[in-house]
Structures are given as structure tokens and as C-alpha cells.
């Protein structure tokens, strides 16, 4: 976070998301404020709380993508949830505290993977030694006697010679392993299978702050099984085993809890679905308001008990989003509104935005489809007028039917390239006489106009 200024954060988001400058600036400032808070004196630092954000805009304009890319950028634990799947306490449904528990699980897995990558070189070396032991078992220290015991070598025997030959052979095999010449050879490997303990199998375990899953795994002995597998598969298993043995579990949990508390990001989608709407003749929807009141302490700041320990939620950044077509942010209970002081309105996407989405981002749809078909030997070239025509069609369909934003481009592109995608394995490099397929505006119209002319049909297909 220290290295990323708000301007640099926006520039990184621009590589994947077109437009929405206001929302990008809002999240960039929120992330930078986290770093600024850490520079304050301890007394003042505790008083500074993150400024949570509500993104307001129709579906498919980039709300989720902004939050997801932001989390990847700053290497933060990130969780996306839908507010509509939670229900008021006392009803059937998920408890709102489960989002914090899920975030901690993500954080633990993230830190654990980072630690594994740090010690991977050492784990690879130890796994290689274990593979060599499987390929060339170490020679016995003494020969078996008639009585079944061990005896020392006689004066005429040279124990050092056998040892030297073994080491020489071992180094030859090591070289072959490193060169990948033995990947398909099979070895017998004894595997330890951990007992399958379902998460939450013991009622009330998390509420008591006990990691029963880990306790039961230690109590129930692992089951061993010998299998014949290839060197390549054995190497992967042994590297994972050696890495997990070297990882300090307690340190991972400490770092993961700290990261979840101080850098975690929770994206709450469909917030507008739990807004209480008063209808003439009856009061607000009690169940929706109940979910808001359950959500309030989590966003406001509370302590949640997880299987890894206590987690404070007052430093977690909450980014909420919703279309707010029917309801509006002011329909939320006042206390919850106050916990989302930053409002960022995202604009609907037009034809020019669609053109940019097709061409500019690092993960642009044109680049994706071109690369996918090229794996089959089909080289597809999109002309400028084809891109403009695709954008125009997507915009028209959004205007005529439900506006689903940039997601409409996926539907149009899939239908446009349906035939060539189906025939690609047989076509190979023979899509056209010169081995290339050019998609121009005429090609787009030929493929899509029959569907566009029938408005009822286009509602179903596009």
C-alpha cells in the first residue's frame, strides 16, 4: 500500500475497467487512507476508522470488478457476498457473522500459500531426496547373517566401495530427475490420508473459540495407503507434504487474523434488495429491516468468534453495491446509511464504452476470443468496423430489453462466433484459403441480423 498512490491505483484499475472514474477515485482514496492510518501515533490511529463505500449503478457496469481488482492489487483477503442470502436472526438462512468467518478462511489460505511459496525451494530439495530414496533405496549397513541378525563386513570386503557406488548412482539419478527424464516412471509411495472432518460438525464449537476441526484431525490417526504413481505426481505430493511440515501453523494464523482485520475487504452486493420499501397500506418489510439490523454491528465494529480466534471487524473495509432501481440508499435504516459515508455513482455504459471494453483492457473480450481460437490453429482478425458493429448491437439490445451492461457483450460475442468455435477443431488453419478468418461488419450483420429482426427472438437469445 505504501508504494501505491491513489493515482497509481486508478491507473492500475484502468487496465481492466473502462470509465467509472468517480468510483475508482473513491476506492483508491479508501485504500490509501489505510496506509495513512498506520503512520499515525498509536493513540490517534485507533480512532481512525475506514470509510465504507456504497457503489450505486446498474448491473454490468464494473462494481464487482472494481472491488475484486482492488483486492488483487493490494494483496488483501477479499470476499464477495450477496446481501439477499442473509436472513434475520431466528429465520432460516445464513447468519451475517458467517461472512467474517469466510473472510478469515480466505486470509488463512492466502497466508499459508505465501509461506509455502517462500519455503518451496527447500521443500523441492527435500522432496527430491525422498524421490531418490524411492528410486534407489539406501544400501544396508551390514549383510544379513544366517541367524537373521546383522554382521560387520569382513576384512576382505570394502564397505567404502559400495557406499561410493551408491552415491555415484544416486547423483546420476538426481541429474535425470532434474532434467525431467524420469517423470513417467512409476514408484510406490505411502500416502497419509487425513480424516475427513466436516466444517462445523461440532455444534457451537466456533462460538466457544475452539478449532475442533484441527483438534479432531490430531486425535484421529491418519490412514496410510500405498499407491503406484508416476514420478511427476509423486513430486507434487511430496513437495506439498514437505512444505506443510515446514510451515509454522501458529504464525500463519496470527498473520492471517491480522491481515483479515486490517486489510480485509468485504464486497456486499445487492444491498438494495434488503432496503425496506414502504408500500401504501402497509409498513416496511420487517424481514429486510431485520437483516439490516443484523448487518449493522458487523459493519459498525464488533468481535466475531471464528475457529482461529477472535476477529475485530472495525478495520475491515466494506464496499456495498446495488442497482437501487426500485429502492434508494435513503430507504436503508439511518444507522446503516451512516456506516457507508462514501457514495459512488457508476454510469450506464454506452456504445463508445462498449467499443473501448472490446479493445482496451488487458483482458478485453476480443483478445480472449482470439487467443482461445488460436489454440485450435484458427487465426481470427477483427476489423474496426466489426468492433463498432458489435458494440452497436450490444447497446441496441440493452436499450430494447433489460440493460445488463457489459455482460451483453459476452452474449453477442458468443453468438457471433458460435459456428467457428464449434468447427474450429476440424478447421485448424483452414478457416479460409489463407488460413485466417476476418470478422468485419458484414460478417457481424450476416450472423446476427436474423436474430435482431425478430425482437421476440432476440430477447431470448441476445
C-alpha positions in Angstrom: 0.0 0.0 0.0 2.9 2.3 0.7 4.1 2.1 -2.9 0.6 2.7 -4.5 -0.6 6.3 -4.6 -4.3 6.9 -5.3 -3.4 8.0 -8.9 -1.4 4.8 -9.4 -4.3 2.7 -8.1 -6.6 4.3 -10.6 -4.1 3.7 -13.4 -4.0 0.0 -12.5 -7.8 -0.3 -12.4 -7.9 1.5 -15.8 -6.1 -1.5 -17.3 -9.1 -3.7 -16.7 -12.2 -1.4 -16.2 -13.4 1.2 -18.7 -14.7 4.5 -17.3 -16.2 4.9 -13.8 -13.6 7.5 -12.8 -15.6 8.6 -9.7 -15.8 5.0 -8.2 -12.2 4.3 -8.9 -11.1 7.5 -7.2 -13.3 6.7 -4.1 -11.8 3.2 -3.6 -8.3 4.5 -4.3 -8.6 7.1 -1.5 -10.1 4.5 0.8 -7.1 2.1 0.3 -4.5 4.9 0.7 -6.2 6.0 3.9 -5.4 2.6 5.3 -1.7 3.2 4.8 -2.0 6.7 6.2 -3.7 5.4 9.3 -0.8 3.1 10.1 1.6 6.1 10.0 -0.3 7.9 12.8 0.6 7.8 16.6 -0.9 4.7 18.3 -3.5 6.8 20.2 -4.9 8.6 17.2 -4.5 5.5 15.0 -7.2 3.6 17.0 -9.7 6.5 16.4 -9.5 6.5 12.6 -12.0 4.1 11.0 -12.2 3.1 7.4 -14.7 5.0 5.3 -17.0 2.3 3.8 -18.4 2.8 0.3 -21.7 2.3 -1.5 -21.5 1.9 -5.3 -24.7 2.8 -7.0 -25.3 1.7 -10.6 -27.0 -0.8 -12.9 -25.7 -4.3 -13.3 -22.7 -5.0 -15.6 -21.0 -1.6 -15.2 -18.0 -2.7 -13.2 -19.0 -2.6 -9.5 -17.8 -6.1 -8.6 -14.8 -5.9 -10.9 -13.5 -2.7 -9.2 -13.6 -4.3 -5.8 -12.1 -7.6 -7.0 -9.2 -6.0 -8.9 -8.6 -3.7 -6.0 -8.1 -6.6 -3.6 -5.8 -8.4 -6.0 -3.8 -5.1 -6.4 -3.2 -4.6 -2.7 -3.0 -8.4 -1.9 -5.8 -8.2 0.6 -8.2 -11.0 1.6 -11.4 -10.4 -0.4 -14.9 -11.8 0.0 -17.9 -11.2 -2.2 -21.3 -11.9 -0.7 -24.9 -11.2 -1.7 -26.9 -9.3 1.0 -30.1 -11.1 -0.2 -28.9 -14.5 1.0 -28.8 -13.5 4.7 -32.0 -13.5 6.8 -32.9 -12.0 10.1 -31.8 -13.9 13.2 -34.4 -16.5 14.1 -35.3 -17.3 10.4 -33.9 -20.0 8.2 -30.8 -18.6 6.4 -27.2 -17.7 6.8 -26.0 -15.7 9.8 -24.3 -12.4 8.8 -21.3 -13.3 11.0 -20.5 -16.1 8.5 -19.1 -13.5 6.2 -16.3 -12.7 8.7 -15.6 -16.4 9.2 -15.4 -16.9 5.5 -13.0 -13.9 5.1 -10.7 -15.4 7.8 -10.7 -18.7 6.0 -9.6 -16.9 2.8 -7.0 -15.0 4.7 -5.5 -18.2 6.3 -5.3 -19.9 3.0 -3.7 -16.8 1.4 -1.0 -16.5 4.1 -0.4 -20.3 4.1 0.1 -20.3 0.4 2.6 -17.4 0.6 4.6 -19.2 3.3 4.6 -22.4 1.2 5.9 -20.4 -1.8 8.7 -18.9 0.4 10.0 -22.3 1.5 9.2 -24.0 -1.8 12.9 -24.3 -2.9 13.8 -26.1 0.3 10.7 -28.3 0.1 11.6 -29.2 -3.5 15.1 -30.2 -2.4 13.7 -32.5 0.4 11.1 -34.0 -2.0 13.9 -34.7 -4.5 15.9 -36.6 -1.8 12.8 -38.6 -0.9 12.2 -39.5 -4.6 15.8 -40.7 -4.8 15.3 -42.9 -1.8 12.3 -44.4 -3.6 14.2 -45.0 -6.8 17.5 -46.2 -5.2 16.9 -47.4 -1.6 20.0 -46.9 0.6 22.2 -50.0 1.0 22.0 -51.9 4.3 24.8 -51.2 6.8 25.7 -54.9 7.2 24.9 -58.1 5.5 22.3 -60.5 7.0 23.8 -63.4 8.9 22.4 -67.0 8.9 20.7 -66.3 12.2 18.9 -63.3 10.7 20.9 -60.7 12.5 23.4 -58.2 11.1 27.2 -58.8 10.9 30.0 -56.4 10.2 31.9 -56.6 6.9 34.9 -59.0 6.8 38.5 -57.8 6.3 38.3 -58.8 2.5 35.2 -56.6 1.9 35.5 -52.9 1.2 32.4 -51.1 2.6 33.5 -47.8 1.3 33.4 -49.0 -2.3 29.7 -50.0 -2.1 28.9 -46.6 -0.5 30.8 -44.7 -3.2 29.0 -46.6 -5.9 25.6 -45.9 -4.3 26.4 -42.1 -4.1 27.6 -42.0 -7.7 24.4 -43.8 -8.9 22.3 -41.5 -6.7 23.8 -38.4 -8.3 23.2 -39.8 -11.8 19.6 -40.3 -11.0 19.4 -36.9 -9.4 20.6 -35.3 -12.7 18.0 -37.3 -14.6 15.3 -36.1 -12.2 16.3 -32.5 -12.6 16.3 -32.9 -16.4 12.8 -34.4 -16.3 13.8 -37.7 -17.9 12.1 -39.9 -15.2 8.7 -38.2 -15.0 6.7 -41.1 -16.4 8.4 -43.8 -14.3 6.2 -45.3 -11.5 7.2 -45.6 -7.9 5.4 -46.9 -4.8 4.6 -44.1 -2.4 3.0 -44.4 1.0 0.4 -41.7 1.4 -1.2 -40.4 4.6 -4.8 -39.5 4.2 -6.1 -37.1 6.8 -9.5 -37.9 8.3 -12.4 -36.0 6.7 -13.8 -33.6 9.3 -16.7 -31.5 8.0 -16.5 -27.9 8.9 -18.9 -27.1 11.8 -19.5 -30.7 12.6 -19.4 -30.0 16.3 -22.3 -27.6 17.2 -21.2 -24.5 19.0 -17.5 -25.2 18.6 -16.7 -21.9 16.8 -18.8 -19.9 19.3 -16.6 -21.3 22.1 -13.5 -20.2 20.1 -12.2 -23.8 19.6 -10.8 -25.1 16.4 -12.4 -28.6 16.7 -11.5 -29.4 13.2 -7.8 -29.2 13.9 -8.2 -31.0 17.3 -10.1 -33.9 15.8 -7.5 -34.2 12.9 -4.8 -34.6 15.6 -6.8 -37.1 17.6 -7.8 -39.4 14.8 -4.8 -41.1 13.3 -4.3 -40.6 9.6 -4.9 -43.6 7.3 -1.9 -44.8 5.3 -2.2 -46.2 1.8 0.5 -47.4 -0.7 -0.1 -46.4 -4.3 1.8 -46.7 -7.5 2.1 -43.3 -9.1 4.3 -41.5 -11.6 7.4 -39.6 -10.5 5.7 -36.3 -11.7 2.7 -36.9 -9.4 4.8 -38.1 -6.5 7.0 -35.0 -6.7 3.9 -32.8 -6.5 2.6 -34.7 -3.4 6.0 -34.8 -1.7 6.7 -31.1 -2.2 3.3 -30.3 -0.7 3.9 -32.6 2.3 7.4 -31.1 3.0 6.1 -27.5 2.6 3.2 -28.1 5.0 5.5 -29.7 7.6 7.8 -26.7 7.5 5.1 -24.1 7.8 4.5 -22.7 11.3 0.7 -23.1 11.7 0.5 -20.7 14.7 2.4 -18.0 12.8 0.2 -18.4 9.8 -2.9 -18.0 11.9 -1.5 -14.9 13.7 -0.6 -13.2 10.4 -3.9 -14.2 8.8 -6.0 -12.8 11.6 -4.1 -9.5 11.5 -4.4 -9.3 7.7 -8.2 -10.0 7.8 -8.7 -7.4 10.5 -6.5 -4.6 9.0 -6.6 -5.2 5.2 -9.7 -7.3 4.6 -12.2 -6.2 2.0 -15.8 -7.5 2.0 -18.0 -6.7 -1.0 -21.7 -6.8 -0.2 -23.7 -7.0 -3.4 -27.4 -6.5 -3.9 -27.6 -4.2 -0.9 -30.7 -2.6 -2.5 -32.5 -6.0 -2.1 -32.6 -5.6 1.7 -33.7 -1.9 1.7 -37.1 -1.6 3.4 -39.6 -0.2 1.0 -42.8 1.2 2.5 -45.8 0.4 0.3 -49.1 2.3 0.6 -51.3 0.5 3.0 -48.6 -1.4 4.9 -45.4 -0.6 6.8 -41.8 -1.5 5.9 -40.7 -5.1 5.2 -39.8 -6.3 8.7 -37.5 -9.2 7.4 -35.5 -6.9 5.2 -35.0 -4.4 8.0 -34.1 -7.2 10.3 -31.2 -8.2 8.0 -30.0 -4.6 8.0 -30.0 -4.5 11.8 -28.1 -7.8 12.0 -25.6 -6.4 9.4 -25.2 -3.1 11.3 -22.9 -4.3 14.2 -20.7 -6.2 11.7 -20.1 -3.0 9.7 -20.0 -0.8 12.7 -17.4 -2.8 14.5 -17.8 -5.9 16.7 -15.8 -9.0 17.7 -16.6 -12.3 15.9 -15.5 -15.7 17.2 -14.0 -17.9 14.5 -12.3 -21.3 14.6 -9.0 -19.5 14.5 -9.7 -16.9 17.2 -11.4 -13.6 17.8 -11.6 -11.1 14.9 -12.5 -7.4 15.2 -14.4 -6.0 12.3 -14.0 -2.3 12.8 -10.9 -2.1 10.5 -12.4 -4.2 7.7 -13.3 -2.2 4.6 -16.9 -2.8 3.5 -17.8 -2.0 -0.1 -21.5 -2.3 -0.8 -23.2 -2.2 -4.2 -26.7 -2.2 -5.7 -28.6 -1.0 -8.7 -31.2 0.8 -6.5 -33.8 0.9 -9.3 -36.8 0.4 -7.1 -35.4 1.4 -3.7 -32.8 4.1 -2.9 -30.0 4.4 -0.4 -32.2 6.5 1.8 -34.5 3.5 2.2 -31.9 1.8 4.4 -32.1 2.3 8.1 -30.4 5.5 9.2 -27.8 3.7 11.3 -26.6 1.6 8.3 -26.6 4.6 6.0 -24.2 6.4 8.4 -21.8 3.5 8.2 -21.4 3.9 4.4 -20.4 7.6 4.2 -18.9 7.5 0.7 -21.4 7.2 -2.2 -20.0 6.5 -5.7 -22.4 6.5 -8.6 -21.5 4.4 -11.6 -22.7 5.4 -15.0 -24.6 3.3 -17.5 -22.4 2.1 -20.4 -23.0 3.4 -24.0 -21.8 2.4 -27.4 -18.4 4.2 -27.1 -17.8 2.5 -23.8 -18.5 -0.9 -25.4 -16.0 -0.2 -28.1 -13.4 0.6 -25.5 -14.3 -2.5 -23.5 -13.8 -4.7 -26.5 -10.4 -3.3 -27.4 -8.6 -1.6 -24.5 -8.5 -3.7 -21.2 -5.7 -6.3 -20.7 -8.4 -8.9 -20.6 -10.5 -7.5 -23.5 -13.1 -9.8 -25.0 -11.5 -9.6 -28.5 -8.2 -10.7 -27.1 -9.8 -13.5 -25.2 -11.7 -15.0 -28.1 -8.7 -14.5 -30.5 -6.4 -16.4 -28.1 -9.0 -19.2 -27.5 -9.5 -19.9 -31.2 -5.8 -19.6 -31.9 -5.2 -22.7 -29.7 -7.1 -24.6 -32.5 -5.0 -23.1 -35.2 -7.7 -20.6 -36.3 -6.4 -17.1 -36.5 -9.3 -14.5 -36.2 -8.8 -10.9 -37.1 -11.5 -8.3 -36.0 -11.7 -5.2 -38.2 -12.5 -1.8 -36.7 -15.9 -1.7 -38.3 -16.7 -5.1 -36.8 -15.9 -4.0 -33.3 -18.1 -0.9 -33.8 -20.9 -3.1 -35.1 -20.7 -5.5 -32.2 -20.8 -2.5 -29.7 -23.8 -1.0 -31.5 -25.7 -4.3 -31.4 -25.0 -4.8 -27.7 -26.1 -1.3 -27.0 -29.3 -1.6 -29.0 -30.3 -4.9 -27.3 -29.7 -3.3 -23.9 -31.9 -0.4 -24.9 -34.7 -2.6 -26.1 -34.7 -5.2 -23.3 -33.1 -5.4 -19.9 -29.9 -3.4 -19.5 -27.3 -5.8 -18.3 -24.3 -3.5 -19.1 -21.1 -5.0 -20.5 -22.3 -8.6 -19.8 -24.4 -8.1 -23.1 -21.1 -8.2 -25.0 -20.4 -11.7 -23.8 -23.8 -12.9 -25.2 -23.3 -11.1 -28.5 -19.7 -12.4 -29.0 -20.7 -16.0 -28.1 -23.5 -16.0 -30.6 -21.3 -14.3 -33.3 -18.5 -16.9 -33.0 -20.7 -19.9 -32.3 -20.2 -21.6 -35.7 -16.4 -21.1 -35.9 -16.0 -22.1 -32.2 -17.9 -25.4 -33.0 -16.0 -26.1 -36.2 -12.6 -24.9 -35.0 -11.1 -28.4 -34.3 -11.9 -29.6 -37.9 -10.9 -26.3 -39.5 -7.5 -25.9 -37.9 -5.5 -23.5 -40.0 -8.0 -23.9 -42.9 -10.6 -21.4 -41.8 -10.0 -19.6 -45.1 -7.7 -20.2 -48.0 -5.0 -18.0 -46.4 -5.5 -19.6 -43.0 -7.2 -16.6 -41.4 -10.7 -15.6 -40.6 -11.5 -11.9 -41.0 -14.5 -10.7 -39.0 -15.8 -7.4 -40.4 -19.1 -5.5 -40.1 -20.7 -7.5 -42.9 -19.8 -10.8 -41.2 -21.3 -9.5 -37.9 -24.5 -8.4 -39.6 -24.8 -11.7 -41.5 -24.6 -13.7 -38.3 -26.7 -11.5 -36.1 -29.3 -9.6 -38.2 -31.7 -12.6 -38.5 -31.9 -12.6 -34.7 -32.1 -8.9 -34.3 -35.0 -8.5 -36.8 -37.2 -10.8 -34.7 -37.5 -8.8 -31.5 -39.1 -11.6 -29.5 -36.3 -14.0 -30.6 -33.5 -11.5 -29.7 -34.9 -11.2 -26.2 -34.3 -14.9 -25.7 -31.0 -15.3 -27.5 -29.2 -12.0 -27.1 
